[in-house]
Amino acid sequence: MTEKSTDNPSSLSIPEKRVDQVSSILWISFGIFVIIQSQKLDYTDDFGPSAGFFPFWLGAISIFLGALLAIRASVGKASKQQRITIASKSAVFKMFMITFGLFVFFLLIDRAGFFLSSALLFLFLLYAVERQSLKYSLIAAVVSFFLLWLIFGVGLKLQLPVGFMKFMRFI
């Protein structure tokens, strides 16, 4: 995905060095967070490694690799300044809309139930993000509601949150 110039004027183009620097900061931060959280778990027990062993080393390796990336990005050769095309502004907007939809889905799942929340998520994704017609989006949402209910509720008999639709539990 590296390009010297931006072919699409609506695309975001960032120097590769900057992307690596930001990525290294994120990896190091993730590693620190994981190590801090792993301190709440036992590192070893009577039989060997315990629940905190893997997260601790995952965090340590993340910090190490993030530091290597930061060093390479800061000290590495700057002879060829490559630029990375991230995405167009509309693609970034869609990404944030999808993230928002998932956030609302997780907020609604206990109140409205899994099936209704999923149907509303499908409706939002099809209508607001993908710009499908309202009729098509509503039909897809209703069909997805019943398919999810038939597969998970009736077929697999999973106890998923039903929210205010308590009658769904007994059908």
DACOR-V98500 format. One record per residue. RES is the residue in one small letter. D_FIRST is the distance of its C-alpha to the first C-alpha in Angstrom with 2 decimals. Layout:
BEGIN
RES|D_FIRST  RES|D_FIRST
END
This chain:
BEGIN
m|0.00  t|3.76  e|6.49  k|10.16  s|11.53  t|11.24  d|12.06  n|13.15  p|15.74  s|15.76  s|12.20  l|12.15  s|10.52  i|11.42  p|11.91  e|10.30  k|13.99  r|14.93  v|12.45  d|13.89  q|17.34  v|17.28  s|15.98  s|18.79  i|21.30  l|20.51  w|20.91  i|24.08  s|25.43  f|24.88  g|26.67  i|29.52  f|29.97  v|30.13  i|32.62  i|34.76  q|34.88  s|35.67  q|38.70  k|40.32  l|40.40  d|42.57  y|40.92  t|43.50  d|46.54  d|49.44  f|47.45  g|44.42  p|41.04  s|41.14  a|38.79  g|37.53  f|36.61  f|33.19  p|31.93  f|33.17  w|31.33  l|28.15  g|28.35  a|29.29  i|26.39  s|23.93  i|25.57  f|25.53  l|21.84  g|21.06  a|23.39  l|21.81  l|18.37  a|20.26  i|22.11  r|19.18  a|17.47  s|20.85  v|22.45  g|19.74  k|19.31  a|18.34  s|18.68  k|15.23  q|13.95  q|10.17  r|8.86  i|6.18  t|6.52  i|8.26  a|10.21  s|13.19  k|16.51  s|17.97  a|15.40  v|16.13  f|19.78  k|19.72  m|18.35  f|21.27  m|23.66  i|22.90  t|23.38  f|26.58  g|27.76  l|27.40  f|29.20  v|32.02  f|32.15  f|32.84  l|35.39  l|37.18  i|37.27  d|40.53  r|42.24  a|41.33  g|40.60  f|37.69  f|38.38  l|38.83  s|35.91  s|33.63  a|35.03  l|34.50  l|30.87  f|30.36  l|32.25  f|30.16  l|26.79  l|27.95  y|29.88  a|28.17  v|24.48  e|24.27  r|27.12  q|29.29  s|32.98  l|35.26  k|37.40  y|34.57  s|33.21  l|36.76  i|37.49  a|34.32  a|35.20  v|38.79  v|37.91  s|35.43  f|38.19  f|40.67  l|38.35  l|37.27  w|40.94  l|42.12  i|39.61  f|39.65  g|42.95  v|45.23  g|43.72  l|42.47  k|44.85  l|42.41  q|43.73  l|40.92  p|41.66  v|43.66  g|44.19  f|47.00  m|47.14  k|49.44  f|50.90  m|47.63  r|48.53  f|51.71  i|50.63
END
